[in-house]
Structure formats: structure tokens, C-alpha cells
Amino acid sequence: MSNSDKKRTTVDIHNRTYKIVGEEPSHHIRMVASLVDQKMKEIQESNPKLDTAQLAVLTAVNTMNDYLKLKEDYTNIVESKRKEEDRSDHD
């Protein structure tokens, strides 16, 4: 996809405006930005003395932790489903 095919979406995260360029639809980018903003607010409420860089890193760490847990759950579900199918094929 060339740069001319990419979409530009303006979002607000932690009281700052960002222009995001990518292939995803604008509504998807806005939803992602909203979730990042929510997570940053949530972390800041618990840790009001964090500066923006620390807050961003903690948000990224929390988000990646959630992602890895979901990925592991998904892998386990797929593996379980595959085993069930293998058993039913042998019956």
C-alpha cells in the first residue's frame, strides 16, 4: 500500500493531539486511541506523580501484558479445539 493509500486520522491522547497514518479505518484508530487514553487516565489516577514518559511506558507495559495474556488464551483455545477435532476424527 502506498503512502497515498494510507489514511490520516487525528486523535487526542492524554490531552495531546496526534496525527496517525495507517491502513486501518479511521473509526478503528479512534477506538484504539480512546482505549490508550482511558488506560493512561486509569494509571495516572493510581500514580498521579508520573510524568508523561513514565505514564506512556507503564501504559505500554500494561497493554502488552494484556495482549500476551489474550494471545496465550487464544493459543490454548485453538489447541484445545484442535485436540477435540483430532479425537472426533478418530472415533
C-alpha positions as CSV (number, residue, x, y, z in Angstrom):
1,M,0.0,0.0,0.0
2,S,1.5,3.3,-1.0
3,N,1.6,6.4,1.3
4,S,-1.2,8.0,-0.8
5,D,-3.5,5.0,0.1
6,K,-2.9,5.4,3.8
7,K,-5.5,7.2,5.9
8,R,-4.7,10.1,8.2
9,T,-6.7,10.3,11.5
10,T,-6.4,13.0,14.1
11,V,-6.8,11.7,17.7
12,D,-6.4,13.1,21.2
13,I,-4.4,11.1,23.8
14,H,-3.6,12.4,27.2
15,N,-4.6,16.0,26.3
16,R,-2.3,16.0,23.2
17,T,-3.3,15.8,19.5
18,Y,-1.7,13.2,17.3
19,K,-2.0,12.5,13.5
20,I,-2.0,8.8,13.0
21,V,-1.2,7.5,9.5
22,G,-2.1,3.9,8.7
23,E,-4.1,1.4,6.8
24,E,-6.8,0.8,9.4
25,P,-10.2,2.6,9.1
26,S,-10.4,5.9,11.0
27,H,-13.0,4.6,13.4
28,H,-10.6,1.8,14.4
29,I,-7.8,4.3,15.0
30,R,-10.1,6.5,17.1
31,M,-11.2,3.5,19.2
32,V,-7.5,2.4,19.8
33,A,-6.6,6.0,20.7
34,S,-9.6,6.2,23.1
35,L,-8.5,2.9,24.8
36,V,-4.9,4.2,25.2
37,D,-6.3,7.5,26.6
38,Q,-8.5,5.6,29.1
39,K,-5.6,3.3,30.2
40,M,-3.4,6.4,30.7
41,K,-6.1,8.1,32.8
42,E,-6.6,4.9,34.9
43,I,-2.8,4.5,35.6
44,Q,-2.4,8.2,36.3
45,E,-5.3,8.1,38.9
46,S,-3.3,5.5,40.8
47,N,0.1,7.2,40.2
48,P,-0.5,11.0,40.0
49,K,3.2,11.9,40.2
50,L,4.2,10.1,37.0
51,D,5.4,12.3,34.2
52,T,4.1,11.7,30.7
53,A,7.0,9.5,29.6
54,Q,6.7,7.2,32.6
55,L,2.9,7.1,32.2
56,A,3.3,6.2,28.5
57,V,5.8,3.4,29.3
58,L,3.6,2.0,32.1
59,T,0.6,2.1,29.7
60,A,2.6,0.2,27.0
61,V,3.7,-2.4,29.6
62,N,0.2,-2.9,30.9
63,T,-1.2,-3.1,27.3
64,M,1.5,-5.6,26.2
65,N,0.8,-7.7,29.3
66,D,-2.9,-7.8,28.5
67,Y,-2.1,-8.7,24.8
68,L,0.2,-11.6,25.8
69,K,-2.4,-13.0,28.2
70,L,-5.0,-12.8,25.5
71,K,-2.6,-14.4,22.9
72,E,-1.9,-17.2,25.3
73,D,-5.6,-17.8,26.0
74,Y,-6.3,-17.8,22.3
75,T,-3.5,-20.3,21.6
76,N,-4.8,-22.5,24.4
77,I,-8.3,-22.4,22.9
78,V,-7.1,-23.2,19.4
79,E,-5.0,-26.0,20.7
80,S,-7.9,-27.4,22.7
81,K,-10.2,-27.2,19.7
82,R,-7.6,-28.9,17.5
83,K,-7.4,-31.8,20.0
84,E,-11.2,-32.1,20.2
85,E,-11.3,-32.3,16.4
86,D,-8.5,-34.9,16.3
87,R,-10.3,-37.0,18.8
88,S,-13.6,-36.8,16.9
89,D,-11.8,-37.8,13.7
90,H,-10.5,-41.0,15.4
91,D,-13.9,-42.0,16.8
